[in-house]
Amino acid sequence: MKWPEYSTLLLRPENEHVLVVTLNRPEVLNAINTQMGRDLLDLWGRLTEDAQGLRCVVLTGSGDRAFCAGGDLKERKGMSNEAWRLQHEIYERAFFQLLEVPVPVIAALNGHAYGGGLETALACDFIYASVQARMALTEVRLGIMPGGGGTQTLARAVGERRAKELIMRAQAFSAQQAVQWNLVNHVCEQGDVLQEALKCAKDIAANGPLSVIQAKKSIHYGLQSDLLTACRFEIEAYNRLVVSEDRLEGVLAFNEKRIPNFKGK
């Protein structure tokens, strides 16, 4: 498995099927600058085109203070309207490409997640968070608004009314509140969040990789449709698995009382 070396990201294979991606600008709380936007866009695009045997990705931040503080405002100081628009185009493409990654991506919030940092986490499949992490979409304080899918992904996670309040007030909230509102799946002790997320990733990676990918698509796209259409989508996804080698292996392993050896075929 060969991945590029990025200047703003650290990539560490946990095993042949799980990859840890670390946002690596700790001196600025892992804020997203133009280069990080390009690096994330390239990585998510590669994972979408060819995951190279990966079955799950864990996304975290460097250091113990922040997962990601959002867009790098120092880089943006004095930026022209055109330069801002062009930079944001990179960010938009990176956010939306993350939504399209076929393998599950788990956000492990080792610290605070603000602005584009929270939007990045919301674009992942689910979230593990440090007990000390705080989150917010604070863009309206800057005279802008969430532009990385935040108005949509936050509302889908916590509901329309709460999302409106959090975004319009630029209100920060705790990891404990986030889990109560179904935004975060699990709250962990400060030093345990990455390991807990990795346990989850390894559980996912042990299952049929084609099954996981199809289930992810069915849930994600089905929720954007009416119930009957979504169920039809589910059946189409299911039928793709019936003819797979992994389906034959899974049933055979069950009957032989052994761990299946899935190939993703």
C-alpha positions as CSV (number, residue, x, y, z in Angstrom):
1,M,0.0,0.0,0.0
2,K,1.6,3.3,-1.1
3,W,0.3,6.7,-0.3
4,P,1.7,10.2,-1.0
5,E,3.6,12.1,1.6
6,Y,1.5,15.2,2.4
7,S,2.9,18.3,4.0
8,T,-0.2,18.9,6.3
9,L,-1.3,15.3,6.9
10,L,0.3,12.3,8.5
11,L,-0.8,8.8,7.2
12,R,-0.2,5.8,9.4
13,P,-1.5,2.3,8.5
14,E,-2.8,0.6,11.7
15,N,-2.9,-2.6,9.8
16,E,-3.5,-3.7,6.2
17,H,-7.1,-2.6,6.3
18,V,-7.2,0.4,8.7
19,L,-5.5,3.8,8.0
20,V,-5.1,6.6,10.5
21,V,-5.0,10.1,9.0
22,T,-3.8,13.0,11.2
23,L,-4.4,16.7,10.5
24,N,-0.9,17.9,11.2
25,R,-0.6,21.6,11.8
26,P,-0.5,21.6,15.7
27,E,1.1,25.0,15.9
28,V,-2.1,26.6,14.6
29,L,-4.5,24.0,16.2
30,N,-4.6,22.1,12.9
31,A,-6.3,24.9,11.1
32,I,-7.1,24.3,7.4
33,N,-5.0,26.3,5.1
34,T,-5.0,26.1,1.3
35,Q,-2.4,23.3,1.3
36,M,-4.3,21.2,3.7
37,G,-7.4,21.7,1.6
38,R,-5.5,20.4,-1.4
39,D,-4.0,17.5,0.6
40,L,-7.4,16.4,1.9
41,L,-9.0,16.7,-1.5
42,D,-6.3,14.6,-3.0
43,L,-6.5,11.9,-0.3
44,W,-10.3,11.6,-0.3
45,G,-10.2,11.4,-4.1
46,R,-7.6,8.6,-4.0
47,L,-9.7,6.7,-1.5
48,T,-12.8,7.1,-3.6
49,E,-11.0,5.9,-6.8
50,D,-9.0,3.0,-5.2
51,A,-8.9,2.3,-1.4
52,Q,-6.0,-0.1,-2.0
53,G,-7.5,-2.7,0.4
54,L,-8.4,-0.3,3.1
55,R,-11.7,-1.0,4.9
56,C,-11.9,1.9,7.4
57,V,-10.2,5.2,8.0
58,V,-9.8,7.1,11.3
59,L,-9.4,10.9,11.0
60,T,-7.8,12.7,14.0
61,G,-5.8,15.8,14.8
62,S,-2.2,16.3,16.0
63,G,-1.7,17.3,19.6
64,D,-4.1,17.2,22.5
65,R,-5.8,20.6,22.2
66,A,-7.7,20.6,18.9
67,F,-8.9,18.3,16.2
68,C,-9.2,21.3,14.0
69,A,-9.8,25.0,14.6
70,G,-11.4,25.6,11.2
71,G,-10.1,27.7,8.4
72,D,-6.7,29.4,8.8
73,L,-7.8,33.0,9.3
74,K,-4.2,34.3,9.4
75,E,-3.7,33.0,5.8
76,R,-7.0,34.7,4.9
77,K,-6.1,38.1,6.3
78,G,-6.2,40.6,3.5
79,M,-7.2,38.0,0.9
80,S,-9.0,39.4,-2.1
81,N,-12.5,38.3,-2.9
82,E,-11.3,36.3,-5.9
83,A,-8.5,34.6,-3.9
84,W,-11.0,33.8,-1.1
85,R,-13.5,32.3,-3.6
86,L,-10.8,30.2,-5.3
87,Q,-9.6,28.9,-1.9
88,H,-13.1,28.1,-0.8
89,E,-13.6,26.1,-4.0
90,I,-10.8,23.8,-2.9
91,Y,-12.4,23.5,0.6
92,E,-15.8,22.8,-0.9
93,R,-14.5,20.0,-3.1
94,A,-12.6,18.5,-0.2
95,F,-15.7,18.5,2.1
96,F,-18.0,17.0,-0.6
97,Q,-15.4,14.4,-1.7
98,L,-15.2,13.2,1.9
99,L,-19.0,12.6,1.8
100,E,-18.4,10.3,-1.3
101,V,-15.6,8.1,0.2
102,P,-17.0,4.6,-0.1
103,V,-15.2,3.1,3.0
104,P,-16.3,4.3,6.4
105,V,-14.4,7.3,7.9
106,I,-14.5,7.8,11.7
107,A,-13.7,11.1,13.2
108,A,-11.7,10.9,16.4
109,L,-11.9,14.3,18.0
110,N,-8.8,14.5,20.2
111,G,-9.8,18.1,21.0
112,H,-11.9,21.1,19.9
113,A,-13.6,21.2,16.5
114,Y,-14.7,24.6,15.2
115,G,-15.9,25.9,11.9
116,G,-14.5,23.9,9.1
117,G,-13.1,21.4,11.6
118,L,-16.5,20.5,12.8
119,E,-17.8,20.4,9.3
120,T,-15.1,17.9,8.4
121,A,-16.1,15.7,11.4
122,L,-19.7,16.0,10.4
123,A,-18.9,14.8,6.9
124,C,-17.4,11.6,8.4
125,D,-19.6,8.6,9.0
126,F,-19.6,9.0,12.8
127,I,-17.7,10.6,15.6
128,Y,-15.8,9.6,18.7
129,A,-14.9,12.6,20.9
130,S,-12.6,13.5,23.8
131,V,-14.5,14.5,27.0
132,Q,-12.7,17.8,26.8
133,A,-13.6,18.6,23.2
134,R,-15.9,21.5,22.5
135,M,-17.5,22.2,19.1
136,A,-19.1,25.1,17.3
137,L,-19.9,26.5,13.9
138,T,-19.0,30.2,14.6
139,E,-18.8,31.5,11.0
140,V,-21.6,34.1,11.5
141,R,-19.3,36.0,14.0
142,L,-17.0,36.6,11.0
143,G,-19.7,37.9,8.7
144,I,-19.9,34.6,6.7
145,M,-21.8,31.3,7.3
146,P,-20.9,27.6,7.3
147,G,-19.9,26.7,3.7
148,G,-18.6,23.2,4.0
149,G,-21.9,21.5,4.3
150,G,-22.4,22.5,8.0
151,T,-25.9,23.9,7.6
152,Q,-27.0,20.5,6.2
153,T,-24.9,18.0,8.1
154,L,-25.5,19.6,11.5
155,A,-29.2,19.8,10.9
156,R,-29.4,16.2,9.8
157,A,-27.6,15.2,13.0
158,V,-29.3,17.3,15.7
159,G,-32.5,18.5,14.0
160,E,-33.5,21.7,12.3
161,R,-34.4,23.8,15.3
162,R,-31.3,23.1,17.4
163,A,-29.1,23.5,14.3
164,K,-30.6,27.0,13.7
165,E,-29.9,28.0,17.2
166,L,-26.3,26.7,17.3
167,I,-25.4,28.3,14.0
168,M,-27.2,31.6,14.4
169,R,-25.9,32.1,17.9
170,A,-22.4,30.7,17.0
171,Q,-22.8,28.7,20.2
172,A,-20.2,26.3,21.4
173,F,-21.2,23.0,23.0
174,S,-19.6,20.2,24.9
175,A,-18.9,16.6,23.9
176,Q,-21.5,15.5,26.5
177,Q,-24.1,17.7,24.9
178,A,-23.1,16.5,21.4
179,V,-23.7,12.8,22.4
180,Q,-27.1,13.7,23.9
181,W,-28.1,15.4,20.6
182,N,-26.9,12.4,18.5
183,L,-24.1,14.3,16.9
184,V,-21.3,12.3,18.6
185,N,-21.5,8.5,19.0
186,H,-19.2,8.1,22.0
187,V,-17.4,10.3,24.5
188,C,-14.0,9.0,25.7
189,E,-11.4,10.1,28.2
190,Q,-8.8,12.5,26.8
191,G,-6.1,10.0,26.0
192,D,-8.4,7.2,24.9
193,V,-10.3,8.6,22.0
194,L,-8.0,7.4,19.2
195,Q,-7.7,3.9,20.6
196,E,-11.5,3.6,21.0
197,A,-12.0,4.8,17.5
198,L,-9.5,2.3,16.3
199,K,-11.3,-0.5,18.1
200,C,-14.4,0.4,16.2
201,A,-12.4,0.6,12.9
202,K,-11.0,-2.9,13.4
203,D,-14.5,-4.3,14.1
204,I,-15.7,-2.7,10.9
205,A,-12.6,-4.0,8.9
206,A,-13.3,-7.6,10.1
207,N,-16.7,-7.6,8.3
208,G,-17.4,-8.1,4.6
209,P,-15.9,-5.0,3.0
210,L,-18.4,-5.0,0.1
211,S,-21.2,-5.4,2.6
212,V,-20.0,-2.4,4.7
213,I,-19.7,-0.2,1.6
214,Q,-23.2,-1.1,0.3
215,A,-24.7,-0.6,3.7
216,K,-23.1,2.8,4.0
217,K,-24.4,3.9,0.6
218,S,-27.9,2.5,1.5
219,I,-28.1,4.5,4.7
220,H,-26.6,7.7,3.4
221,Y,-28.6,8.0,0.2
222,G,-31.7,6.3,1.5
223,L,-32.2,9.0,4.1
224,Q,-32.4,11.5,1.3
225,S,-35.3,9.7,-0.3
226,D,-38.9,8.7,0.6
227,L,-39.2,5.4,2.5
228,L,-40.3,3.2,-0.4
229,T,-37.6,4.6,-2.8
230,A,-35.0,4.1,0.0
231,C,-36.1,0.5,0.5
232,R,-35.8,-0.1,-3.3
233,F,-32.3,1.3,-3.2
234,E,-31.5,-1.0,-0.3
235,I,-32.6,-4.1,-2.3
236,E,-30.5,-3.0,-5.2
237,A,-27.5,-2.7,-2.9
238,Y,-28.4,-6.1,-1.3
239,N,-28.6,-7.9,-4.7
240,R,-25.1,-6.7,-5.6
241,L,-23.8,-8.7,-2.6
242,V,-25.7,-11.9,-3.5
243,V,-23.4,-12.6,-6.4
244,S,-20.2,-11.8,-4.6
245,E,-17.4,-14.3,-3.5
246,D,-17.6,-12.7,-0.1
247,R,-21.2,-13.8,0.3
248,L,-20.2,-17.4,-0.4
249,E,-17.3,-17.2,1.9
250,G,-19.3,-15.7,4.7
251,V,-21.9,-18.5,4.7
252,L,-19.3,-21.2,4.3
253,A,-17.3,-19.8,7.2
254,F,-20.4,-19.7,9.4
255,N,-21.2,-23.4,8.7
256,E,-17.5,-24.4,9.2
257,K,-17.4,-22.4,12.4
258,R,-14.4,-20.3,11.5
259,I,-13.5,-16.7,10.9
260,P,-14.3,-15.7,7.3
261,N,-11.5,-14.6,4.9
262,F,-13.1,-11.8,3.0
263,K,-11.4,-10.6,-0.2
264,G,-13.7,-7.7,-1.2
265,K,-14.8,-9.6,-4.3
